[in-house]
């Protein structure tokens, strides 16, 4: 509370300024080509302060929450929006003064008593918002945004679902730091992203405070409350490791998570220092239809370990870990840039799987009903589907719609683009680009064109620009450098499994 009051004082000091000439409403969306109404214009969020109360220990318990958002106006604002599609909200204030608000579709439209000037910091508080968890259904990923399972609840907001349970600027272009406070019944475990600062129990209630000091997108938020065990593994290679598991599966699952330290070593050797304060896995009793890279605490369900062997779940853990660099620390500027997340995560997944002898099992069914023990053979098979996938779901960096966003084109196709780049410029230059990308753009949201410009600059080759643009935006698959014999299948042949929600092969169905 003292921190919030201090922020109010700071904000009000900015408000003592000349009257605005002609304030105008902030845009009701950021203009993302796949989700044009997602996010909001007119301000830039700096920090989220969440205060969350779970009244009972029932896994289906709703959140009663208050969020205070510190933001900076990027225009003279007469009103602005927050993304919100939960059950209800109590009241809204701006800079401590009551503000008018109305629900408009999946937005709250907020009109402050005093217009906000361009460049000013301001606080908006949404009090007593209510959201209820739902039963996860892998045929409808909106049901997994805030879901319950037998032992508790957790969140999986990617790509556009955080506003189902949190008033926010729900787009990865607007990342912010976070404070997250839980108030739960004694005996319940509450876990979130970042570092746990405090925990105490008083009058039958447990209070826990987490801080995520590095910027985080709303789609990566994790709020897990229930009967969980927290296993503090300790420091390894400079990274603090802790895992969270449903209590009755800890004995089974925690030993399998013992691969994490060696995976941290693998990724740090490949791309450099881990970008956050800690890392671990959250494993829940559910069948979600995916694994997800919620920041610092990646999410999996028990079916990964029950339905598949180590040659699938081990590389999947590496895939999600690699997202901490590619997708979490460096986030997509728009959802069309998803290949920057998934192409890189797939790239390191495949190379790791090959090094462990897991690649054949890891690639069973995808992209064909077989497996590939050799990375080059896998890329050749992916290349063969290039024109088909471009016709069916768009170029790698231009998904045709939100329905094709998570198609294999972003995963395997994205990895193929990286393979083509390495073929063109050589491994040494490619490795310099990879390290420069995660170093230079740490904590930022980055576009495909920014990646192209960086690749050209670091490699010292201007011809990389048209080369990558053809690979990422072209409707036809370019020739593969070094492999003139590689060919693509004619468009119109029998379709290959395209989507990560394809029901016939669950191994890749579940990876994000």
N, C-alpha and C positions, 0 to 999 in steps of 0.2 A: 504493500500500500504506500509506504513512504517513497518507493521508487516512482510509482505512478504519479503521486502528488508533485514530486520533483519535476517530472516530465511536463506536467500541466503548467507549472511555473515557467519552465523554459519556453513552452509553446506560447503562453500568453504574452511573454515578453516580445515574441515575434509579431504579435497581433497589433501592437501599438504602432501602426503605420498609416500613411495617408489612405483615404477612402479609395476603393477600387473604382475604376472608370466604367467598365462594362463586363462584369463577371459573366461567365457562361457555364452551362452544364458540362461535366466531364463525359466522355464517350461511354456508352453502355457496353463496350467491348473493345478488345485490343486489335481486332481485325485479323486474327489468325485465319488463314485461308481454309482450314478444316473446321475450326470452332470460332466463327466470327464474333459471337456474343460472349465468349469466355474472356475473363479478365475485364478490366475497366480502365478508362483513360482519365487523365487529369491529375494523377498523383502517382507517387512511387513509395511503396511501403518500405519502411526502414526496420521495423521491429514488430513482432506479435507477442503479446502477453496474454496467455491463456490461463483461466482459472476454471477448473472442471470438477463438478461434483457428481459422484455416482451414489445415489441414495441407498441402494441395497447391493447385496452380493450376487443377485441374479444375473446370469450372462446376458439376459435381454434388457438389462437396466438402461434407461435413457441417460444421456448426458444433460445436466443442467449447467450451462456454461456462460462465462462472461469473457469476451475478448476485447482487449484494448489494443488498438493499432496506432503506432506512431508512423506517420506518413509525411511526405513532402509534396506540396502542391506543385504541379508542373505547368499550371496555367491559373489565371484568375477564375476561381470556382464559385458558381452560384449553388451548385449541387453536384453530387457524385454518387456512384453506385458501389455496392459490394455484391459479390456473388453469394447467393444464399437460396437453398431449396430444402431446408430442413422443416421441422414441424411448426415451430413458432419462435417468436422473439418477444422479450418483455419491453425494453425501451432502448433508446439510442441517444447518446449525447456526443457533442463535438466540442472539444476544449472545455469540458465540464458543464456546458450549457445544454439543456434539452433540445433535441433536434427533431423535426418532423421526418417521418419516414413512411413509405408505402411499398408494398410488395408489387413488383412488376415482372411477371414471369419468374425467372430464376435469379432476379436481382432485388436487392433492397435499394430504393432510391432515397437518398438522404439529403435533406435541405437544412444546412446549419443556420442558426439565428443570425450569424455574422458571416458574410461571404469570406472566402479564403483567398489571400493574395498569392500570386505566383512566387514560388520559392520559399513560402512559409512552411514551417513544420506545424503539424496539427495532430491532435489525438481524437480518434473516434472510438467510442466504447459501445458495444452491443451487449446489453445485459440480459441474462436469463434466456439465452437461446436454448432450444430443446431439440435434440435429435435422438432417434432410436435406432439401435442396430437391427440389421435384417439377417435372415437366413441366407447364407451364400449359395448362389446358383451360378454354376460356371457357364450357363447359357446367357446370363445377363450380368455383366461385370459391374453394373451400377449397384447390384445387391452386395458386392464385396467391398464397397467403399468404407462402410462401417458395419462389420458383421459380427455375429455371435457364433460360438461353438460350445460344446458341452462344458468347457472349463472357463470360459470367459468371453471377452470381445477384443477386437483389434481393428486396425484400419488398413486399407489398401486403395488409396485415392487415385492412382494413375488411370487415365490421363486427366480427366475432367470431372472428378467426383468429390473433391474435398469440400466443395460448397454444399454437398448434401448433409454435412454434419458440422460445418464451420463457416460462419460469415468471413469472407476473405477476398483477396484479389487472386483468383484461382487460376493463375497461369505461370509457367516456369520462367517467363521473361521478368517477373517481378519477385525476386528472391529477397529474403529478409532473415535476420537473426530471430531467435525465439526464446522466451521463458515459458515453461509449462508446469503448472501446479495441479496436483491431483488431491482430491478429498474423497477417500473411499472408506468403506467399512473396515475395521481392524480385521486382519487376517487375509485381506485381499492384497495382491501385488499390483503395483502400477508402474509401468515402464514406458518411456518415451525416447525420442531421439536425443543424442547428446549425453552430457555428463550429469549424473545425479549429484546435486549439491547438498540437499538436506532431506531427512526423513524423521518424523516423530509421530507418536501415537498419543492421543488425548481424548478422553471421554468416549472411547469406543470407535474413534475415527483415526485413520492413518493419513498423514499429509506428506506428500513427496514433491520435491522441486527439481526440475531438470532445466538445463541450459544448453541450447544448441547455438554456440556462438558464431560458427561459420554460417553464411547465408544458406537458406534452404527453401526450395520450392514447396508450395502447398501439396503438390502431388506426391511428395516424399514423406509426409507426416505420418508418424506411428504413435498411436495411443492404444496401449494394450493393458487391460485391467482384468484380473481374474485370479484363478488358481494356477499361478506360474511359479516355477523355480528360476532364480537368477544364479547362474554359475559364473563366478568371477575367476577367469582363467589366469589373469595377470598379464604382465607386460611381455611382449615378444617383438623383437626387432623394432623397439620404440613405439609399438602400438599396444594400447590396453585392450585386452580381449575379454568380452563377457557375452554369455549366451542366455537366452530365455526360452524355456520350454514348458509346455503344459505339465503339471506335476506328475501325472501318472505315466508319462512317456519319457521322463528325464533319464531314467536308467537305461532305456533302449537307445535314445537319440544322442545324448551327450557324448558317448564314446565315438560316434560317427563324426561328430563335429570336430574331432581331433585333427582333421586334415587342415583346419583353418590356419594354424601357424605356418605350415609349409606353403600354403597358398599366398599368405601375406608376403613371404620371402620371394615367391615367384613373381608376383605383381610388382613389388618394389624394385626387383632386379630389372624388370622389363620397362617400367615407365617412371620410376622415381618414388619419392617419399609419399606415404599414405597421407591424404589431405585433411583428415579429421582427427579428433581427439581419441576416439575409440572405435571398436568394431565388434560385431557379433551377429549371431543368427537368432531369429525368433521362429520357433517351430510350434504350430498349432494343430489341434485335432479338427481338421476340416478338409474339404475337397474343393479348393478354390478355383482350379483351372489355370493356375500360373504360379510362378515365384516372382517376387518383387523386391526391388532395391531400395526399400525405405531407408532413409539416410542414417548411416552408422549401425543399423539393425535390420539386415535384410530378412524378408519374410518368406517362409516356406511352410508347406503343410505335410502331414505324415504320409500322404500317399506317395510322395517322392521316394520315401524310404521303404514303403510297403510294396509298391507296385513295380519298382525298378531296381536294378542292381547298381553297384558302385560306379560302373562305367557311364551311368546317366546322372545320378545325384551328385557325384563328386565334381564333374565339370560344370554342373548347374550351379553349385556353390561358388565356383570360380567365376562363372558368368556374372552372378549377382555381385560378387565382390568387386569385379572390374568396373562395375557401374559406379562405384564410389568415386573413381576418377572420371569416368566417361558417362555422364548423365546426372550425377549428383553434384560433385564439385564444379564440373563444367556442364552446364545444362543447355537444353535446346532453346534457341530464341523463339522458334515457332514449332508447332508439332510436325510440320513437314520436314524438320531437321532431325527427326527421330533416328534416322540412320546413324547419326553421329554417336548416339548412345548404343544402339543395338548392333550396328556393324562392328564397332570396336569391341563390345562385350563378346560378340560371337567370334571375332578374330582371336582374342586371347583364350576364350573357351576352347576353340579348336586346336590351337597350338599347344595349350596345356594338356588337352586330352590326348593328343598325339604323343607328347612326351611321356605320358603315364601309361600308354598302351590302351587307352579308353576310346580312341576316336571312332573305331568301327561300331562299337555299341552306342556311342553318343550320337552318331549320325544315322542310326537305323531308322528307316522310313523317310528321312528327310535329307536331301530333296527327292529321293527315290526310295522304293521299297528294298533297300539294301544298306550296307554300311561301308565306310571308306576308312581303311587303316592308314592311308597316306593323305596328308593335307593337300598336296598338289592334285591328287585324284579327286578329292572332294571339290576343290575349286573348279576343276574341269567339268564335273557333273553340274555344279551350280551354273557355270557359264553356258552350258547347253540349254538351260531354261531361260536364258536372259531375255530373249524377245517375247516368249510366252508371258513371263512375269511383267514385263513392261506393258504389254497389251492388257493384261488382266488387272493389274493393280497400280500401274503407273511407273514412271522412272523412279529410281532409288530415292531421290530427294523431292519427288512430286507425287505423293500418294493421291490416288484419284478421289478418295473420300475418307471420312473417319472410319468407315467400315473396312477399308483396306489398310489402315494405318499399321496394324500389327501383322501384316502379311510377311511371308518369308523374304520378300524383296528388301525389307528394311534390315533383316537379320543376315541371312546368307548373302543376299544381294549386296548389302552394305559391306560385308567382309570381302566380297569379290572386288569391290571398288578399291579397297585397301591393298588387296593382292595385286591388282593392276598397277597401282601407284608404285608399289615396291618393285614390281617387274620393270617399270620404266626408269626409275631413278636409282635403284640399287638399295640394298639393305641398310647400309650405313646412313645414307641420307634419310631413308624412311624412319629409322630409329630416332634421328634428330628431330624430325617433325613430330613424332609421337610425344617425345618428352617436352618439346617446346609447346605443344598444344595444351597439355595439362598444367604446365608451369605458367605460361603467359596468360591463360584464360581462367586460372583458378578463381573460384567463387563468382564466375560470370555466366551469362547466358549468351550462347554463340550461334551464329548462323552458318549455313553451309558455305556461303560465299566468303565468310571470314576464314573458314578452314581452308578453302581453296587459296586465298591470298597468302595465308601463313605457309602453306605447303610450297608455294612458288618462292616465297621469300627465303625460307630456310634451306630449300634445295638449291637456290640460286638459278632456277630454271624457269624462264617466263613461259615456256611451252607447256608447263604443268597446268596453267589456267585453262586453255581450251581443252586439254586432255581430260581434266577432271570434270569440266562442264559437260562434255560429251557423255562421260560415264554416269554422271549424276542426274542430268536433265534430259538426255537424249531419248528418243523413242525407239532407237535401234541400238543393239549391243555393239560397242566398238570392238575392233580387233584386239586380242590379248597380246601385249608385248612378250616376245620370247616364245610364244606358242602359236605360230601361224597355222598349225594343223587343227586347232580347236575350232569347233563349229557349234552353231546354235540350232536348236530344233525349229522346224517350221511352226509358225503360229497356227493354232487350230487343231493340233494333236490333242490326245486325251490330256485333260488338265491334271497337273500334279497337285499334291496337298499344298495349299497356298497360305492358309491362315493359321495363326497360333490357336484358334479356337476350333480347328478341324477335328471332328470327333473320332477319326479313324486311327490316330496315332498320338497318344497322349504325352509322349516324351517331350516333344517340342510344343505341344499344345499349351504347356503350362509355364513356359519361360517368357519373361518380359525383360 
